[in-house]
Amino acid sequence: MPTRHAPVAERLQLYANTRDRELRSELIEEHLELVERLARRFADRGEPYDDLVQVGSIGLIKSVDGFDPDLGHEFTAYATTTILGELKRHFRDRGWSIRASRRVQELYLEIGPTVEALTHRYGRSPTIREIAAEIGATEDAVLEAMEAGYGYRSPSLDAPGPEGGTLGDRLGEQDPNLELIDSRVTVMPELAALPERERRLITMRFVEELSQVEIAERLGISQMHVSRLLARSLATLHRLVEAPSDRVRSNGARPAQKRTRSGQKQNRPEAQTPDNQSHSPRRD
């Protein structure tokens, strides 16, 4: 049986034939350095490095178990592809706060190393066109992936805000007046039907939120008089809301005149009086 000093290819061939668990452990331990090196590529993506090593180790185990020496491939290349696949899958499935499509996620993971390589090559930050040409994607696809990257990690509400405080402090809250919208839409037309003095009185009491004493001082009347006026105005308003037809009658609205087929207005027939009764002969 080959020892640790035997070539890796021989031991991989032996493991493929025997599935010896001790030999499997040796092969995995020897290639953990590869896992650590690949995990460092993703260390600045917001995931703990130890978690990335653990995910990459799963890829290494799959590489050892799935490698077929008879195909003639290099194990390191095969393991690298498998480990990177596990790391990218981890970011795709668990790393995004807002889910993006698989195509966008994988393209986003390629942008970081590509930007780093192009910056080293040109000595400056690369353009979108250069990134797209290097990756083999369109400029629109690169821009889409970069914009989607903002949804990879949503900031905590407890994080410091740009102007002090926390981000949570900048969030709004439910406006209690939203529940009053329907009531206001219902009341406003009926309120407009009230006399101006009563509308002013209701406005001071319920919009300006003045007390009856303050209203009495402003209008120069007694507080009891204000109370009676308010009660009467509210009773009228309640009646108009409950029976809108009363307002139509109080406004003196007249029913529309009927029209004939020719479009002429049809007047009501005059009452028959002795002066305008028809004297046409009567048919028996």
Phi, psi and omega in degrees: 000130181299146178263185180297336182277353178287152179305148181298323182299320180294318181290326175294322178294319179294320180293323179297331182271324188253335185055042180287125185290327178293318178294323178299315180298320179298315181296322180292314182297323181293334185253013177294332177299325177295320178298314181297321180294319179288326180294329180294337177297332185251015186292338183260022181260010176095357179259141178302140182299319180298323178294322179293322178296321179295317178295317179296327179295326175297320177296323178295317178299317178297326180293315180297318182287329186260356183288134179245105182296336183291344180281346176082014179273157176282131183296321182299318179295318179296316181293321179300314179298317182292318181294316178298324177297319178294318180295317179293323178296322178298315180292324182292320186272329187234349187268346187262128175288324177242121186291131173244168181293158182299321180299315181293319181297314181293324178293321178298321179292336178278336186294317183303303178298327180293317178298319179297317180293317181291325177296319177293326182287315186263347183074021179202172178287133182285157176275168178299321180296319179293321178296315181297319180293323181290320181281331185089032179235171178279161179296322179297321179294321178295317179297320179297318180292322179293321177292322179294334180298337178293339179268006181292315180228109176279136183292154179287147177293342178271358180290149179299138178276167182292338182242029182091164183074199178244167178295327179297331180291340183269354180284143177281177177229166183295131181280118181297339180289346179298327181289345183265359185298311181299319180295320180293319179298325180287321187278327189304313179298322180288326178295324180293340180280348181282156174300157185299322182295319181289322176298318180295320180296316179294323179296316180295324184282317190252345177259308177280348178057043175275150176282165179298326178295317179294322178295318180298319179294323181289322182270348180075032178233175182280159179294326179293323177295320176299317180298317180293318180296318179297315180299318180291319181295318180293324177295319178295317180296319179297321179294321179294323179291318182285329182225081182300336182293335178298325180292323179298318180291322181290334178278356178073028180295138182255141179297146181293145179284144178285153178241148177278178180297330181280355179094358179282146176291137180256111181280157177291145179292139180290152178293140181285120177238167179300334183279332185245012176293145180287137178255023179292150180300144181269136178272134177263000000 
